[in-house]
Amino acid sequence: MQITDLHISTHPTANDNPASTPSCQYGFESVVKQALNQRSDCDLILVTGDLVNKVEPAIYDYIYQVLNATGIPFACIAGNHDVTDEVGEELPFDQRYLVAQPADSRLLSRQVINTAYWQLLLINSAIPGEIAGEISSDDIDWLCEQLTHCHKPTLLALHHHVIPMQSDWIDRHIVKNTDTFWQRMANFEHLRVIINGHTHQEQIQHHNGVTVYTTPSTCYQYKPFEESFTYDDNARPGYRWLQLANNGQVASWVERLDT
């Protein structure tokens, strides 16, 4: 299961009133509960960035506590909000300023998860103090090394999108060096799947033989194909299932919260 863009800004205490639970916290807990009630055979939970809306260790403690309680292995990578605080959230977007923050030590980068038939690679595309992402030249070299030495079908997980979403404002915050990334990945036919967050919407695209999935947020959603920043008030929080078959094929679909 992939969940992404939790954007949690507070951590609960024993005295909190459940009726006043912030929407992002409610979305996260409700998504995890609904998904795991649907399927008891989940092998792994991948959390693809923007776990928090402001960088505080106590918020990560809460998120990891919820994930640990599932009893299912999980892996979390950084998004831009995990290494950058936005100051002035009450202001229009272009009037806010960004403050670089160190990433929580529990967030993974250059992580390999091997199964009998698949290789999963996790990298960090977040740049401290920025919204857009980048896959560093060292990370691209690392990916090439992993793909050269292991020929299993491969899934790559990162936060930022690597194919334009046809939405001008969000595409200003894409991975900056997508051309270089795709040129280097073209040598590896066994790179089958890329999953990302960041876009707060569902899309499936295909590029150079790779299927690229973007996934809704567990909190608020962005309206697709808009030139300027627009929330999608009619779209509920969501999550993505991925079935990685023994023959290298993939089935994937998005579910939304029932209520």
Backbone bond lengths (Angstrom), bond angles and torsions (degrees), N, CA, C in turn:
res aa  C-N    CA-C-N  psi(-1)  N-CA   C-N-CA  omega(-1)  CA-C   N-CA-C  phi
1 M - - - 1.452 - - 1.519 109.25 -
2 Q 1.338 115.79 135.98 1.462 120.68 172.98 1.526 108.70 -107.75
3 I 1.336 116.18 128.93 1.449 121.63 167.02 1.522 107.37 -123.91
4 T 1.315 116.26 154.18 1.452 118.21 -172.67 1.518 111.25 -157.11
5 D 1.332 115.47 156.75 1.465 122.76 172.59 1.525 111.84 55.18
6 L 1.343 114.15 60.40 1.463 120.77 179.43 1.527 111.08 -71.04
7 H 1.322 117.03 -38.98 1.475 124.16 175.65 1.526 112.86 54.29
8 I 1.315 116.07 44.69 1.466 119.85 -178.78 1.526 109.12 -83.63
9 S 1.328 115.70 132.23 1.465 120.20 -173.96 1.520 113.28 -114.68
10 T 1.331 117.19 -7.31 1.469 120.28 176.91 1.521 108.06 -137.36
11 H 1.325 116.17 161.88 1.457 119.98 174.23 1.519 108.42 -118.59
12 P 1.330 117.39 139.75 1.462 120.08 -175.33 1.518 112.17 -72.87
13 T 1.312 115.62 154.34 1.460 122.62 172.74 1.520 108.40 -122.53
14 A 1.307 115.39 169.88 1.462 119.92 -178.31 1.524 112.14 -62.19
15 N 1.329 117.62 -23.30 1.459 120.97 -177.19 1.524 113.58 -91.49
16 D 1.342 117.67 -0.44 1.453 120.01 -177.97 1.519 111.49 -65.83
17 N 1.328 116.29 142.08 1.454 123.01 174.72 1.522 108.45 -87.56
18 P 1.342 119.51 118.97 1.462 120.39 -178.27 1.530 113.04 -55.52
19 A 1.348 117.17 -29.42 1.460 120.48 -178.83 1.522 112.27 -66.83
20 S 1.333 117.22 -19.90 1.458 120.42 -178.45 1.529 111.90 -108.08
21 T 1.344 116.91 19.24 1.459 121.07 179.97 1.532 110.60 -59.64
22 P 1.334 118.73 127.17 1.473 119.86 178.04 1.524 111.23 -56.60
23 S 1.322 116.58 147.09 1.465 121.12 -171.16 1.521 113.15 -59.91
24 C 1.343 117.45 -37.53 1.467 119.03 -178.47 1.518 111.19 -69.33
25 Q 1.311 117.02 -38.73 1.459 120.20 176.01 1.524 110.37 -64.76
26 Y 1.331 116.34 -43.59 1.464 120.66 178.19 1.527 110.74 -61.08
27 G 1.355 116.56 -44.26 1.455 120.15 -179.70 1.518 112.26 -60.64
28 F 1.323 116.68 -44.50 1.463 121.49 179.73 1.520 111.01 -60.00
29 E 1.331 117.00 -54.05 1.459 120.02 -177.49 1.529 111.32 -63.73
30 S 1.338 117.16 -38.71 1.468 120.64 -178.14 1.517 111.61 -69.52
31 V 1.329 117.42 -38.84 1.460 120.90 177.49 1.526 110.23 -62.12
32 V 1.327 117.03 -48.41 1.459 119.98 -179.15 1.532 110.51 -60.38
33 K 1.328 115.95 -44.51 1.469 119.63 -178.50 1.523 111.38 -64.31
34 Q 1.341 116.79 -48.09 1.464 119.66 -177.83 1.525 111.31 -63.89
35 A 1.324 116.38 -45.38 1.464 120.05 -176.73 1.518 111.37 -60.96
36 L 1.315 116.94 -45.48 1.458 119.62 -175.27 1.521 112.00 -79.39
37 N 1.336 117.22 -16.47 1.470 119.73 168.73 1.525 110.64 -74.91
38 Q 1.341 116.30 -30.33 1.465 120.75 178.72 1.521 111.47 -70.43
39 R 1.328 115.78 -43.38 1.458 120.37 -173.15 1.523 109.46 -132.78
40 S 1.317 114.79 129.42 1.464 119.82 178.28 1.522 111.67 -97.92
41 D 1.347 116.80 0.87 1.463 120.23 -174.02 1.522 112.16 -107.56
42 C 1.326 117.71 22.72 1.464 120.59 178.68 1.530 109.33 -68.67
43 D 1.348 115.71 126.86 1.460 120.92 -177.84 1.519 113.39 -93.30
44 L 1.345 116.43 -25.84 1.458 120.14 -171.38 1.525 109.30 -159.44
45 I 1.322 116.22 141.30 1.459 122.61 172.85 1.525 107.34 -111.82
46 L 1.334 116.81 120.16 1.461 122.47 175.41 1.520 108.73 -104.37
47 V 1.331 116.01 125.29 1.469 121.71 -179.92 1.525 106.85 -111.69
48 T 1.340 115.91 110.72 1.465 119.41 -167.53 1.531 112.91 -100.55
49 G 1.308 115.97 51.35 1.458 120.36 164.87 1.514 116.97 96.58
50 D 1.343 114.28 167.48 1.464 123.73 -173.73 1.527 110.31 54.35
51 L 1.338 114.65 50.54 1.459 119.01 175.78 1.523 110.38 -64.38
52 V 1.333 116.38 -35.45 1.469 120.67 -174.37 1.524 109.66 -121.56
53 N 1.328 114.47 162.38 1.458 120.20 173.34 1.519 110.77 -102.93
54 K 1.325 116.80 -13.80 1.458 122.32 168.71 1.516 106.89 -147.59
55 V 1.310 115.78 143.52 1.463 120.85 -169.64 1.520 109.64 -81.81
56 E 1.345 115.33 104.28 1.463 122.60 176.63 1.525 108.45 -139.57
57 P 1.339 118.70 128.17 1.465 120.28 -179.51 1.525 113.75 -55.09
58 A 1.336 117.72 -35.19 1.465 120.00 -176.97 1.527 112.01 -65.14
59 I 1.339 117.21 -30.57 1.463 119.34 178.64 1.527 109.44 -69.94
60 Y 1.328 116.81 -41.53 1.467 119.68 175.49 1.529 110.70 -62.57
61 D 1.323 117.21 -39.14 1.467 119.91 177.65 1.526 110.40 -55.59
62 Y 1.328 115.84 -45.57 1.464 120.91 179.72 1.530 111.11 -63.17
63 I 1.335 117.38 -47.03 1.471 120.90 -178.69 1.525 110.43 -60.94
64 Y 1.322 116.52 -45.78 1.466 119.84 -178.76 1.525 111.04 -67.61
65 Q 1.319 117.51 -30.69 1.465 120.32 176.20 1.529 110.43 -64.48
66 V 1.330 117.09 -44.52 1.467 120.85 178.37 1.526 110.51 -62.48
67 L 1.328 116.87 -45.12 1.463 120.24 -179.10 1.530 111.84 -67.07
68 N 1.327 116.94 -41.30 1.466 120.06 177.64 1.519 111.67 -60.04
69 A 1.332 116.70 -35.46 1.462 121.02 -176.75 1.532 112.28 -67.26
70 T 1.330 118.29 -17.66 1.465 120.30 178.47 1.524 112.05 -72.02
71 G 1.333 117.20 -23.70 1.456 120.96 -175.61 1.516 113.84 74.93
72 I 1.337 117.35 9.01 1.464 122.68 -178.15 1.527 108.48 -107.58
73 P 1.329 119.21 136.30 1.469 119.62 175.61 1.523 110.73 -55.95
74 F 1.334 115.78 144.82 1.461 119.82 179.14 1.519 109.46 -144.44
75 A 1.326 114.90 159.30 1.459 121.71 178.87 1.521 107.54 -143.30
76 C 1.330 116.37 134.99 1.456 122.21 -176.69 1.524 109.85 -123.76
77 I 1.331 116.10 136.64 1.458 121.79 175.55 1.526 109.32 -120.86
78 A 1.322 115.92 164.29 1.464 121.49 -174.75 1.519 111.63 -82.58
79 G 1.337 114.43 146.13 1.454 122.26 164.71 1.514 108.93 -114.35
80 N 1.313 116.36 -178.78 1.465 119.23 -177.62 1.518 112.58 -60.28
81 H 1.337 118.02 -35.62 1.462 119.47 -179.62 1.528 112.44 -73.16
82 D 1.326 117.46 -14.17 1.466 120.55 176.79 1.519 112.56 -82.42
83 V 1.340 116.85 -9.86 1.468 120.40 178.47 1.532 111.77 -130.18
84 T 1.327 116.47 8.56 1.464 120.54 -175.96 1.525 109.39 -148.89
85 D 1.312 116.93 128.01 1.464 121.60 171.34 1.521 109.22 -97.24
86 E 1.332 116.11 134.62 1.463 121.56 172.85 1.521 108.09 -92.46
87 V 1.305 116.80 120.67 1.456 121.79 178.83 1.523 108.34 -99.21
88 G 1.340 115.15 129.37 1.457 120.35 -178.69 1.511 112.20 92.79
89 E 1.339 116.82 44.49 1.460 119.92 -177.70 1.524 112.95 -62.32
90 E 1.339 116.78 -21.24 1.458 119.99 178.69 1.524 112.05 -77.42
91 L 1.332 117.27 -9.62 1.463 122.52 -177.40 1.528 110.81 -92.22
92 P 1.340 118.16 160.12 1.469 119.95 170.92 1.525 110.21 -54.48
93 F 1.328 115.30 150.35 1.452 121.34 -171.39 1.527 112.47 -52.58
94 D 1.327 117.27 -44.09 1.473 119.92 -174.75 1.519 113.00 -75.54
95 Q 1.352 118.07 -2.63 1.459 121.06 178.17 1.527 112.44 -103.69
96 R 1.309 117.82 -4.16 1.454 121.45 177.93 1.528 109.42 -79.59
97 Y 1.330 116.43 160.27 1.456 117.86 171.97 1.522 109.66 -127.68
98 L 1.310 114.75 156.24 1.452 122.76 -167.83 1.517 110.48 -109.86
99 V 1.330 115.73 136.71 1.463 122.34 -178.95 1.529 108.73 -122.17
100 A 1.322 116.39 121.23 1.466 121.00 179.81 1.525 110.58 -66.67
101 Q 1.333 115.70 140.80 1.460 122.37 178.43 1.530 109.44 -134.26
102 P 1.330 117.68 149.73 1.473 119.54 174.71 1.523 110.65 -70.40
103 A 1.317 116.56 144.60 1.463 121.32 178.98 1.522 110.49 -73.73
104 D 1.306 116.01 145.08 1.462 121.29 173.54 1.532 109.09 -59.40
105 S 1.310 116.78 137.54 1.465 121.19 -174.21 1.523 113.02 -65.80
106 R 1.318 117.54 -15.65 1.461 120.39 -179.00 1.530 112.99 -83.63
107 L 1.321 117.25 -11.81 1.456 120.57 177.40 1.522 109.70 -76.85
108 L 1.325 116.39 137.83 1.457 121.63 -170.85 1.518 111.62 -97.17
109 S 1.325 115.74 152.43 1.453 122.43 172.79 1.529 107.94 -150.23
110 R 1.324 115.55 145.96 1.465 121.06 -175.13 1.533 110.48 51.55
111 Q 1.310 114.57 50.11 1.460 121.39 -178.70 1.523 109.54 -103.55
112 V 1.324 116.40 135.15 1.461 122.54 177.06 1.518 108.69 -112.30
113 I 1.335 116.24 129.69 1.464 121.91 172.85 1.519 106.28 -120.68
114 N 1.314 116.06 114.83 1.463 121.22 -178.58 1.519 110.67 -102.90
115 T 1.328 115.79 134.23 1.456 121.24 170.11 1.526 107.00 -117.87
116 A 1.304 115.95 -179.38 1.464 118.91 -177.93 1.521 111.67 -61.66
117 Y 1.336 117.29 -32.90 1.461 119.79 -173.07 1.528 113.92 -122.27
118 W 1.325 118.87 -8.40 1.465 122.14 -175.19 1.517 110.62 -134.48
119 Q 1.323 114.47 156.46 1.457 124.12 170.24 1.537 107.54 -119.52
120 L 1.322 116.31 128.81 1.460 122.30 176.41 1.517 108.32 -111.96
121 L 1.326 116.66 127.80 1.457 122.42 -179.38 1.521 109.20 -117.71
122 L 1.333 116.39 132.18 1.461 122.25 -178.74 1.519 108.75 -120.45
123 I 1.336 116.10 128.56 1.461 119.89 177.53 1.522 110.21 -131.86
124 N 1.321 114.68 164.15 1.460 122.74 -179.52 1.528 108.76 -103.76
125 S 1.332 116.76 116.04 1.466 120.75 179.15 1.522 112.55 -101.74
126 A 1.349 117.99 4.44 1.463 121.41 -174.29 1.529 111.28 -84.05
127 I 1.333 115.75 141.69 1.459 123.06 177.81 1.525 107.97 -114.31
128 P 1.330 119.40 118.72 1.464 119.84 -179.90 1.532 111.93 -55.32
129 G 1.335 115.16 130.65 1.455 120.52 178.36 1.516 114.70 85.07
130 E 1.336 117.70 5.60 1.459 120.41 -179.50 1.526 110.12 -134.15
131 I 1.331 114.79 161.09 1.460 120.86 176.81 1.524 110.36 -94.06
132 A 1.318 116.65 -43.51 1.465 120.67 178.39 1.524 110.60 -65.71
133 G 1.320 115.34 162.95 1.450 119.77 -178.94 1.514 112.78 -113.65
134 E 1.313 114.25 175.67 1.464 121.16 176.64 1.521 107.72 -157.64
135 I 1.324 115.76 143.91 1.462 121.07 169.56 1.517 105.57 -103.90
136 S 1.301 116.30 109.20 1.467 120.12 -172.73 1.525 110.56 -61.85
137 S 1.323 116.10 158.23 1.464 119.95 177.76 1.522 110.89 -60.13
138 D 1.339 116.85 -35.46 1.470 119.48 177.10 1.524 111.19 -65.82
139 D 1.332 116.69 -38.35 1.463 119.67 178.54 1.527 111.28 -69.51
140 I 1.319 117.11 -37.36 1.464 119.51 175.78 1.526 110.11 -63.88
141 D 1.337 116.88 -41.96 1.471 119.97 175.58 1.516 110.91 -59.66
142 W 1.323 116.57 -41.58 1.463 121.12 179.52 1.521 110.61 -63.26
143 L 1.338 116.67 -44.38 1.460 120.05 177.48 1.528 111.09 -59.22
144 C 1.321 116.00 -44.93 1.460 119.95 -179.93 1.528 111.12 -61.85
145 E 1.319 116.44 -39.02 1.468 119.98 178.82 1.522 110.69 -64.03
146 Q 1.332 116.75 -45.47 1.468 119.78 179.81 1.525 111.10 -63.55
147 L 1.322 116.53 -42.05 1.464 120.65 -178.10 1.528 111.95 -71.81
148 T 1.313 117.30 -26.80 1.458 121.22 177.84 1.527 111.43 -73.27
149 H 1.338 116.13 -37.25 1.458 120.22 -173.98 1.523 113.26 -92.19
150 C 1.316 117.23 -13.11 1.464 120.07 178.79 1.528 108.22 -132.01
151 H 1.323 116.25 121.89 1.457 120.77 -175.13 1.525 112.66 -104.17
152 K 1.312 116.35 14.79 1.460 118.91 172.85 1.536 109.80 -66.46
153 P 1.334 117.76 153.41 1.460 119.39 169.22 1.527 109.28 -52.10
154 T 1.333 116.05 139.57 1.466 119.97 -169.90 1.524 111.10 -127.08
155 L 1.320 114.46 138.45 1.459 123.82 171.09 1.521 107.94 -111.66
156 L 1.321 116.63 132.67 1.463 123.06 176.27 1.519 108.81 -111.83
157 A 1.332 116.83 130.79 1.461 122.58 177.45 1.522 109.57 -117.58
158 L 1.322 115.69 131.99 1.463 122.35 174.11 1.515 107.88 -151.46
159 H 1.326 117.10 174.80 1.465 119.48 -176.69 1.524 112.66 -86.27
160 H 1.315 117.32 -51.34 1.464 121.23 -171.98 1.528 111.71 -80.56
161 H 1.323 116.54 153.67 1.455 120.89 179.70 1.523 110.56 -79.74
162 V 1.322 115.29 150.45 1.464 122.24 -176.42 1.531 112.11 -117.01
163 I 1.326 116.22 0.86 1.469 122.72 173.26 1.522 107.03 -130.02
164 P 1.333 118.85 135.50 1.471 119.94 179.71 1.530 112.06 -56.51
165 M 1.328 115.09 145.10 1.460 122.08 -178.96 1.523 112.14 -95.92
166 Q 1.342 117.27 3.79 1.472 121.49 -176.16 1.519 110.89 58.75
167 S 1.302 114.63 39.33 1.467 123.06 177.08 1.524 105.71 -140.03
168 D 1.326 116.17 107.98 1.465 120.97 -165.23 1.512 113.03 -55.81
169 W 1.321 117.71 -44.73 1.462 119.10 -173.00 1.525 111.79 -69.62
170 I 1.341 118.21 -40.27 1.470 119.20 -178.97 1.519 110.47 -75.46
171 D 1.337 117.71 -28.18 1.460 119.86 -179.85 1.526 112.45 -74.03
172 R 1.321 117.72 -11.40 1.468 119.87 170.37 1.527 110.93 -72.44
173 H 1.327 116.71 -12.89 1.464 121.95 -176.51 1.527 111.65 -117.66
174 I 1.318 116.03 28.40 1.464 122.74 177.27 1.534 109.20 -77.66
175 V 1.339 116.94 171.60 1.471 120.40 167.78 1.531 108.18 -57.12
176 K 1.329 116.66 125.96 1.464 120.95 -172.17 1.523 113.17 -66.29
177 N 1.312 116.38 -35.99 1.469 120.12 -171.56 1.529 111.44 -108.68
178 T 1.341 115.42 48.47 1.464 118.69 -177.31 1.525 112.11 -63.88
179 D 1.334 117.95 -35.43 1.469 119.45 -178.64 1.524 111.21 -60.84
180 T 1.329 115.77 -46.88 1.471 119.76 178.67 1.520 110.73 -63.72
181 F 1.310 116.46 -43.24 1.466 120.80 179.67 1.525 110.93 -57.36
182 W 1.326 117.32 -50.94 1.459 119.81 -177.10 1.525 111.94 -67.63
183 Q 1.330 117.19 -34.38 1.467 119.48 177.02 1.515 110.91 -61.60
184 R 1.335 116.59 -43.12 1.468 119.93 -178.20 1.533 111.15 -72.71
185 M 1.328 118.20 -32.92 1.462 120.96 -178.33 1.525 112.35 -77.62
186 A 1.330 117.59 -16.28 1.466 120.85 -176.77 1.523 112.81 -61.23
187 N 1.320 117.80 -18.78 1.468 121.78 -178.94 1.524 113.02 -78.95
188 F 1.327 117.87 -6.24 1.461 119.72 -169.26 1.532 110.18 -124.09
189 E 1.349 114.33 94.80 1.454 119.40 -178.25 1.526 112.42 -68.00
190 H 1.323 116.89 -19.13 1.467 118.87 -178.76 1.522 113.03 -84.75
191 L 1.340 118.60 -0.08 1.464 120.10 167.03 1.522 106.35 -76.62
192 R 1.328 116.19 106.88 1.458 120.93 -170.35 1.533 112.92 -102.80
193 V 1.336 115.76 -34.82 1.468 119.26 -168.28 1.520 109.90 -138.88
194 I 1.331 115.98 138.36 1.466 122.07 168.20 1.519 107.31 -124.74
195 I 1.329 115.97 133.65 1.471 120.73 173.44 1.522 108.46 -121.10
196 N 1.321 115.16 142.18 1.470 119.77 177.89 1.520 109.96 -144.87
197 G 1.316 114.68 169.41 1.454 121.88 172.42 1.517 108.87 -112.67
198 H 1.355 115.81 -134.57 1.465 123.96 169.52 1.530 114.43 76.56
199 T 1.326 118.07 -34.28 1.463 120.50 -171.85 1.529 113.31 -93.96
200 H 1.325 117.59 -10.98 1.473 122.22 176.48 1.528 111.49 54.26
201 Q 1.321 117.52 39.74 1.458 121.59 179.51 1.520 108.54 -162.51
202 E 1.323 114.60 165.40 1.464 121.36 -178.75 1.518 110.12 -100.63
203 Q 1.328 116.26 126.56 1.456 121.90 169.49 1.527 109.21 -147.94
204 I 1.319 115.28 153.22 1.459 122.36 171.70 1.523 106.50 -126.92
205 Q 1.324 116.65 125.26 1.455 121.42 177.33 1.531 109.09 -132.39
206 H 1.320 115.26 162.22 1.459 120.99 -179.00 1.524 108.28 -128.98
207 H 1.330 115.52 134.66 1.461 119.83 -178.70 1.523 108.93 -150.99
208 N 1.314 116.54 125.74 1.472 121.71 177.95 1.524 112.71 51.47
209 G 1.335 116.34 38.18 1.453 120.24 178.60 1.520 115.09 81.09
210 V 1.336 116.99 3.80 1.462 122.30 -179.65 1.524 109.12 -105.83
211 T 1.318 116.66 133.32 1.458 121.06 172.68 1.525 108.58 -90.91
212 V 1.333 115.92 126.64 1.463 121.83 -175.59 1.528 108.56 -115.00
213 Y 1.332 115.18 120.11 1.461 121.33 -179.07 1.531 109.74 -109.10
214 T 1.322 116.80 127.44 1.459 120.92 166.39 1.520 107.77 -107.25
215 T 1.319 116.05 150.27 1.460 120.91 -163.79 1.523 111.17 -131.58
216 P 1.332 117.30 141.68 1.466 119.69 178.96 1.524 112.36 -61.31
217 S 1.310 114.20 159.30 1.461 122.05 174.63 1.525 110.05 -77.64
218 T 1.324 116.15 155.10 1.464 120.05 169.93 1.528 111.02 -79.08
219 C 1.332 116.93 -0.47 1.462 120.70 -179.78 1.531 109.09 -120.12
220 Y 1.317 119.79 -107.55 1.469 122.68 -175.89 1.529 110.15 -98.16
221 Q 1.355 115.00 158.70 1.460 120.90 -173.44 1.536 110.82 -118.45
222 Y 1.343 115.91 154.50 1.453 122.14 174.27 1.533 109.38 -104.11
223 K 1.317 115.33 143.26 1.458 120.16 -179.75 1.522 109.82 -76.94
224 P 1.334 117.89 127.99 1.467 120.56 -177.31 1.532 112.80 -66.83
225 F 1.318 114.58 152.34 1.469 124.18 169.94 1.533 112.95 61.41
226 E 1.323 116.68 32.54 1.464 121.29 176.89 1.521 109.33 -101.79
227 E 1.325 116.87 141.18 1.455 121.08 179.64 1.520 112.25 -75.44
228 S 1.319 117.70 -29.84 1.464 121.66 179.77 1.518 109.50 -122.28
229 F 1.325 115.33 163.18 1.462 122.87 -176.63 1.534 110.14 -53.43
230 T 1.358 116.32 121.14 1.458 120.88 -178.41 1.516 109.41 -145.56
231 Y 1.335 116.28 124.83 1.461 120.25 172.40 1.532 109.59 -75.19
232 D 1.325 115.36 148.82 1.461 121.52 172.37 1.525 107.28 -103.05
233 D 1.318 115.86 94.58 1.463 120.69 -174.88 1.520 113.24 -72.96
234 N 1.325 116.90 -11.99 1.465 120.23 -178.36 1.529 112.84 -96.65
235 A 1.328 116.92 -4.28 1.473 120.65 -177.56 1.529 109.75 -99.98
236 R 1.307 116.22 128.06 1.462 121.38 -179.21 1.534 111.11 -84.94
237 P 1.321 117.38 160.97 1.466 120.52 174.07 1.534 110.86 -54.35
238 G 1.338 115.78 149.61 1.455 118.87 -176.24 1.511 113.27 -146.25
239 Y 1.327 114.47 -179.76 1.460 123.05 -179.45 1.520 107.37 -158.09
240 R 1.312 116.28 162.46 1.465 120.89 -175.85 1.528 110.62 -119.79
241 W 1.321 114.65 136.76 1.460 121.49 169.70 1.521 109.37 -99.49
242 L 1.302 116.57 142.02 1.468 122.30 173.48 1.522 108.32 -131.32
243 Q 1.325 115.43 127.43 1.459 121.51 172.89 1.524 107.53 -109.93
244 L 1.320 115.65 114.29 1.465 121.97 -178.42 1.525 107.65 -100.10
245 A 1.319 115.77 106.61 1.458 120.80 -172.42 1.523 111.46 -80.77
246 N 1.326 115.61 158.87 1.466 121.83 -178.65 1.524 112.72 -63.96
247 N 1.345 117.69 -21.53 1.467 121.34 -179.22 1.530 112.42 -94.55
248 G 1.335 118.07 10.50 1.453 121.64 177.65 1.517 114.97 88.58
249 Q 1.332 117.06 -1.16 1.456 120.52 177.57 1.529 110.74 -83.63
250 V 1.325 115.51 158.83 1.467 121.23 -177.42 1.517 109.72 -130.56
251 A 1.302 115.79 136.59 1.461 121.75 167.24 1.527 106.61 -118.43
252 S 1.319 116.57 135.50 1.461 119.54 -178.43 1.523 109.84 -149.15
253 W 1.326 115.50 144.70 1.456 120.93 179.08 1.530 109.27 -155.56
254 V 1.313 114.77 158.85 1.456 122.28 179.82 1.518 109.31 -105.31
255 E 1.308 115.88 138.23 1.463 122.86 170.83 1.531 107.94 -114.30
256 R 1.320 115.33 152.23 1.465 121.60 177.42 1.524 109.32 -118.76
257 L 1.334 115.56 155.67 1.455 118.97 175.73 1.525 110.28 -58.35
258 D 1.318 115.84 138.30 1.457 119.80 179.74 1.526 112.20 -65.61
259 T 1.333 115.74 -35.75 1.478 119.30 -179.03 1.518 108.10 -135.82
